[in-house]
Amino acid sequence: PYKDSDLLNVMQIGRTPQCIVAHPDRPYKTFAEVVDDARKRPGKVSVGVLGASQALVLMTLIKKENEVDLNLIPYKGGGPLNQDILAGVTDVAISSLASISPHVIAKKVRPIAVTGEARTPALPDTPTLIEQKIKSFPSYSWWGVYAPAGTPPPIVDRMHAVLTKAVRAPDVTQ
């Protein structure tokens, strides 16, 4: 029930690449293999994405720039998206690393790409889209802190200083 103009950006507190995962019953070990398969079977390879998200924009661009017909399935939230990739309803899915990592750790899904400029320390063996020669752009999930528009600058400055100290604490950065 608010508009963007109702909010004031205090600071970005975190950022992570997105992760593309495959259901373990699917043959894909890399996203390049997904693209190759989709070229052989246009519209048959399903990709779960959050609707109205950066992931949807990225996957739409990948379809266009790589001339591949992926069947994009938009979801209203991470919960339903995760449920369907875990159940094998979709072949692959793209999600924030924070959302999908418990399932990667449990080996319920297989990571096949990350969307950042470089590999992430969280998944050092998972190549980027760039490494796989997929035409795309670096894409990240991010988190921020906002205050109501019109919050006095001294309060915003104090919030920024305290948050900066917190996110730079060794236990948080680790």
C-alpha positions in Angstrom: 0.0 0.0 0.0 2.9 2.4 -0.6 4.6 4.0 -3.6 8.3 4.3 -4.3 8.1 8.0 -3.6 6.9 7.1 0.0 10.4 5.6 0.7 13.9 7.0 1.2 16.9 4.7 0.4 19.1 4.5 3.5 21.6 2.0 2.1 22.1 -1.3 0.3 23.1 -3.9 2.9 23.8 -6.9 0.8 24.1 -8.3 -2.7 24.6 -11.8 -4.1 24.5 -13.3 -7.6 21.5 -15.3 -8.6 21.8 -19.0 -9.0 20.5 -21.2 -11.8 19.7 -24.7 -10.6 18.5 -27.9 -12.3 16.4 -30.6 -10.8 18.7 -33.6 -10.1 16.6 -35.9 -12.5 17.5 -33.6 -15.4 20.7 -34.2 -17.4 22.0 -30.6 -17.2 25.4 -30.0 -15.6 25.7 -26.5 -17.0 23.4 -23.8 -18.3 25.1 -24.1 -21.7 23.6 -27.6 -21.8 20.2 -26.2 -21.1 20.6 -23.8 -24.0 21.8 -26.6 -26.3 18.8 -28.8 -25.3 16.3 -25.9 -25.8 17.6 -25.3 -29.3 16.9 -29.0 -30.1 13.5 -28.9 -28.4 12.2 -25.3 -28.7 9.8 -24.3 -25.9 10.1 -27.6 -24.1 12.7 -26.7 -21.5 11.0 -25.0 -18.5 12.6 -22.3 -16.4 11.0 -21.1 -13.2 11.5 -17.4 -12.6 10.0 -14.8 -10.2 7.4 -12.7 -12.2 8.3 -9.0 -12.5 11.8 -9.6 -11.4 15.4 -9.1 -12.4 15.6 -12.9 -13.1 12.7 -12.5 -15.6 14.4 -9.7 -17.4 17.7 -11.6 -17.5 16.1 -14.8 -18.8 14.1 -12.8 -21.4 17.3 -11.2 -22.6 19.1 -14.7 -22.7 16.3 -16.0 -24.9 16.6 -13.1 -27.3 20.4 -12.7 -27.4 21.1 -16.5 -27.6 18.3 -17.2 -30.0 16.8 -19.9 -27.8 13.2 -20.7 -26.9 13.1 -21.4 -23.2 9.7 -21.9 -21.6 9.7 -19.3 -18.8 7.3 -20.0 -16.0 6.6 -16.9 -13.8 6.0 -17.4 -10.1 4.5 -15.0 -7.5 7.2 -15.9 -4.9 10.3 -17.8 -3.9 8.3 -20.4 -1.9 6.3 -21.7 -4.9 9.3 -21.4 -7.2 11.4 -23.5 -4.8 8.6 -26.1 -4.3 8.2 -26.6 -8.0 12.0 -27.0 -8.8 12.3 -29.4 -5.8 9.3 -31.4 -7.1 10.6 -31.5 -10.7 7.7 -29.4 -12.1 10.2 -27.2 -13.8 13.5 -28.4 -15.4 15.5 -25.5 -14.0 15.0 -22.4 -11.9 16.7 -19.1 -11.2 16.6 -17.7 -7.7 18.6 -15.7 -5.2 21.5 -17.6 -3.8 20.1 -16.9 -0.3 16.8 -18.6 -1.2 18.0 -21.6 -3.0 21.3 -22.4 -1.1 19.7 -24.7 1.5 18.5 -26.9 -1.3 21.9 -26.8 -3.0 23.6 -27.8 0.2 21.1 -30.6 0.7 21.8 -31.7 -2.9 18.1 -31.5 -3.8 19.0 -29.3 -6.7 22.1 -29.0 -8.8 23.7 -25.5 -9.4 24.5 -25.0 -13.1 25.3 -21.3 -13.2 25.7 -18.1 -11.3 24.7 -14.7 -12.7 27.5 -12.5 -11.3 30.6 -11.2 -13.0 32.7 -13.8 -11.3 32.2 -17.1 -9.4 30.9 -16.8 -5.9 32.8 -18.1 -2.9 29.6 -19.8 -1.8 29.7 -22.0 -5.0 33.3 -21.9 -6.2 32.8 -24.8 -8.6 29.8 -23.3 -10.4 30.7 -21.3 -13.5 29.1 -18.0 -14.4 27.0 -17.5 -17.4 29.8 -15.5 -18.9 32.2 -18.4 -18.5 29.7 -20.6 -20.3 29.6 -18.2 -23.3 26.0 -17.3 -22.6 25.1 -13.8 -23.9 23.7 -12.1 -20.8 24.5 -9.4 -18.2 25.6 -9.7 -14.6 22.6 -10.0 -12.4 22.3 -9.8 -8.6 19.7 -10.1 -5.8 20.1 -7.3 -3.3 18.7 -6.1 0.0 18.3 -2.6 1.3 17.1 -0.6 4.2 14.6 2.2 3.6 13.0 4.9 5.8 9.8 6.9 5.2 10.3 9.8 2.8 10.9 13.0 4.7 12.9 11.3 7.5 15.2 14.0 8.9 18.7 13.8 7.4 20.4 13.4 10.9 18.3 10.3 11.5 19.1 8.9 8.1 22.8 9.6 8.6 22.8 7.9 12.0 20.9 4.8 10.5 23.5 4.7 7.7 26.4 4.8 10.2 25.0 2.1 12.5 24.1 -0.2 9.6 27.5 0.3 8.0 29.2 -0.7 11.2 26.9 -3.7 11.5 27.3 -5.1 8.0 31.1 -4.7 8.2 31.4 -6.6 11.5 33.5 -9.7 11.0 30.8 -12.2 12.0 28.4 -10.6 9.5 30.8 -10.4 6.6 31.8 -14.0 7.2 
